Every structure is written in C-alpha cells, then in structure tokens.
Amino acid sequence: MSNPLALLGRVATYALLIIAAFVSVFPFLWMLIGATNYSADIIKGKVTPGTALLQNISVFFNSVDMPRILFNSFFIAGVGTALTLLISSLAGYGFEMFRSKFREKVFGGLLLMLSIPFAALMIPLFIMMANFKMINTYQAIILPTVASIFIIFYFRQATKAFPHELRDAARIDGLKEWQIFLYVYMPVMRSTYAAATIIVFMANWNNYLWPLIVLQTNEMKTLTLVVAGLTSAYTPDFGVVMVGAIFATLPTLVIFFLLQRRFVEGMLGAVK
Amino acid sequence: MSGLKLRNVKKSFGAVDVIKGVDLDIEDKQFVVFVGPSGCGKSTLLRMIAGLEQISSGDLFIGDKRMNEVDPAHRGIAMVFQSYALYPHMTVRENMGFALKFAGRPKEEIAKRVDEAARILELGKLLDRRPGQLSGGQRQRVAIGRAIVRHPDVFLFDEPLSNLDAELRVHMRIEIARLHKELNTTIIYVTHDQVEAMTLADKIVVLRDGIIEQAGSPLELYDDPDNLFVAGFIGSPKMNLLTGTAEAGGIRLADFPEHLVPSPVAVPAGTAVTVGIRPEHFDPTGSAALDTSVEIIEHLGGETYAYARGAGSNLLTIATDNNRTLKTGDRYQARFNPASLLVFGKDGKRLR
C-alpha cells in the first residue's frame, strides 16, 4: 500500500467511478427533487427538495387521463414483449437446431439488416400501415417489433449452450417439436428469457419515434408520448414534467430489479 | 420378440458416408456392444436405431416391423445418453414419469412404474430432488430409471459411463450387467472402451469407418480375430504385432532376425506377414523363444509386465508370469507356444 504510484492509481480509479456514478445517478436525483419544486425554482437550478410535490401530482393527474395512458403503455409494452419473446426465440431456436444449406446465409442477411436505421424504414412502414388501415391502432406499434433481429441473434447465441441431447431425449419421450420448445426449451432457458424480457420491455416502454408517428389521438397515446407532450407547451411546467418522468421510469426500474439476478445469469449464458 | 435386424443400412451426411452398409442380427434379450475408435460410426448407428438420425438407405427391423420411418417414441426403445440429458427443471420423479405423462397414462400407473424403477435402482430417497442436486453416478441411475419406466423392448446406451470416474465406472458396469439380468430385455450399448465391451457383452460388434469389422462373442473376438484391427482393438494390454516375412521353415521377424519362428499356419515363402501374440500368451514353458532386453517393468502385484525390445525399436509387451526379480536392462527370453501366434496377411486379413 505504500507504493505512491499504486495509491495514485486507486485514487484515479475511484475518481473515475465517482464521476460515472454521478453522471448515472444525478438525472434520477434531479427528477426526484424537481418533482417537489415549482417550475420557476427548477429553472433557477434549485437542488434542494421543495414543497410542491402534491400540487405537481394533482396538476399532472388533472391534465392527463392517467388510467387510459397507463393501460396503453402497459398493453403495448406487455403484449409486444410477450410476442417478441415468443417469435424471436422460436426463430433463434430454429436457427440453431436445424441444419440447412441456407441457414448461415439467411442468418447473415438478417444481421446485415440490423444496420438499416429506423429512419430509413419509417416512411415505407407508415405507408404499409396506412394500406392495412392500422394507423392509430395498438397493432401498428406491436407488429413491427415482434421479429426483433437482435433478440433472434441473442437467442441463437444462448441456444448454443442448450444441450442437443435434451432435445433427443424429449423426442424419444414422445414430444413433438413444439412440445419440446414449450416444455423443455423454454423452462431450461428461463434466464435467457428474463434477460430478454428486460431488454425488450424497456425498448417497447421507451419507444418514442414510431408511436409518435402512428398514434394520432390522445386516447391512444403512451406515457412516453404524453410526458414528451408536457414539455412542448410554451411555458412547460417542469415540476409536472418531472412527476410524469417518474411514472414513466418506474415500471422499467421495477422489472429490472425483479429480474436482475436472472438478467445477469442470462447475460453470462448460464444454462444449468 | 424384439430382436433387431439391420439390412445393408447406410447413412451419409451430404457427400460424406458415415455408415457404409451394415448387416447385423441381434437376438431377443441379447446384450450387444458396439465398440470402435471415435468416429467409427457407432453412435450414429445407435442413433439411427433410435430414430434420431434418418436412415439413408437399407432396412431396420425391430421385432418383425420395419421401423425406418417410425417416430422414436413408437419404436419400443428407450435411450440413455452420455450426458444423461435429464430435464434440469424437473424433479427426478417428473423426469422419470415424463414420457408416460405424454403418452397419456393414468397417474396411478405412472406412480407405480416410477416407484418400481426407483426400487430397482435404489433411487427412493432422491425422487424429489432435481438433477442439479445429484452426483454424476446418481444422475446416471436416474437416466437409466427414465428408460426403465417406459418398459421398452430395446434399451439403447450411448457411452453411458464415459463421464464417470474410474471407480464409479466399474461399479456402474456391474449395475448394468445386473440390470440386464433383472430386466431380461435386449440392450444395445455403445462404448469405445473394450474392457466394458468384453465384460458386458453377449455379442460384440467391432466397427471401423462405418463398416463392421467383426461381430461375435467376446471370447470369439479375443481368440479368433478376423483381422489386424480387431486383434489390436480387443484385449488389454494390446496384442503385440510384429512384421516379418515367411520362409521355408517358418517366419523371420524383422525385430528378431536371429530366429525363425515356427508358423501355426502354412504361408507361402516370401509373403510379408504380421504376427500377433498377446502379452498374456507368453509362457515360460513355451517351445519357442525371442531374446529381448527389458526396458521398462510394471509391477501390478498380481502380474508383472515387461516392456522389452529385440533388434528393432518396437517394444514388446510381455506378461512374465509375475517374475518379480526382473529389472530394467536384463536380458529376457520371452518363451511362447507357436500355436498361440496369429498370422495376418499384407491386407490385414487373418491367415488361417
């Protein structure tokens, strides 16, 4: 410990970690403190808790049809996540379990498509949805996300650790392929599903650009859109915006902490 | 009535032929062991019998029924895998009853059969544990239990003991032999370990490169191998194989040019041959002898093996009839009876 160079190294490490922690935590803190202050105080940069919390909450609930908006957000994120996991994990399972001449070519093609930015897809997708008469519907948000290339890739990688002999054993036990998937693969891969749930749920919950384009009436809007909408007034009430931000962040936090242990396991690819 | 017949069975993966035409009859209640080096196709052949790999051509009969296109679950077989392949999210009881549950059997029958298997394998106390909480040997017993519960006509074992340590392997080997007696069904067992093959089998099938080199009882294969490969593969320690040339009065070995070894079979002079003699067939009272110098001694207590050489570089393995006084560097006259020699032609086929 007496080595001054080592000491310096430790000081630098901790300094860096403290800065990183501050950068990550400060927005949360700012949000929580802001929710208790009047807009004018927030603009002045007041960093101590104030007394306006109840007022901000009541203004927020008066200006927003909260039950409806929450339902929209949860429905889209929930159903979207369930479908994405089901369809993308089926694809990942198929890519890893079945041999074919074209397998790697198709998979490579899929990965290539990851590089197409959403901005390039936006307009054709909108025209497609308009043709299907799906503008301003839940399915317009959910359907384009259910075959997620990233999640397919993630499941294929994770499936490499799934023992093929389990599938053989299940076939001898008389299971059909879909039963193997349902009764053997899914329970065995639950850590992977948990990790994917967090990733997909967060992405769906926070999704902004596409819902902004497709959801056109107030009763269809999601929480993310509504919170963003609060800031677009001439003089936004930042205290109310902060309350909205808390509600918008809470579910992802809860899901993350519920599934955290499995998330880490899933990221390590642990299959036992 | 559940013997098996394989008729000109072939398997290829793309352009690669893995099984190149296998004809085999397995009788009801026989314990058959497929043995061979890795990559010989023994596991593939077993998986084809199980229905996990399609048969490219040829016919497979289990009992009298052609089974080529029948689902694995309906072939009347059960399989035990090398990695056990237990469902990790189910208890031992659920693992064993899973197939029956899917077949729609009543709960009481499942419980009865699981309990019966648990009794045979002494798994009673483990029934509510999960595979992750069991040792390797226990997992292997559960895997066997899962097979027993289905009351199959044919048991298939794919290198079931490879993942166990040496002591446990011997123990489980005896268990499996006992099980065969108790269940009295046909068993097909794949291994690369010729000791397992010798000790368990009624019939050994030696495979190499997708063809059957020889099939027969363990002692037939030991005493009377058809070719060099089988001679070298069966028996432990391995048979000594020495090259030589036939002459008028016998065979002149390249490593022992001073002797003319009497040949047990008539070989035309000038023929290049390989002579095989098993380490345990050296006999101090034998009529023929090879002069060797001892390089390494292995005392096993009950037997002493000498690794010795003649003029060449090949080491000869010799069972010395437990000669405990032998030392490295000693001259040793390895005596044997010419009748115990096996002679093989240039193509590796046995000359009889």
Interface residues (C-beta under 8 A of the other chain):
Chain A: P163 E165 L166 D168 A169 A170 R171 I172 D173 G174 L175 Q179 V184 P187 V188 R190 K272
Chain B: R47 A50 G51 L52 D71 P72 A73 H74 I77 A78 M79 F81 Q82 S83 A85 L86 Y87 P88 H89 F98 A99 F102 A103 G132 R146
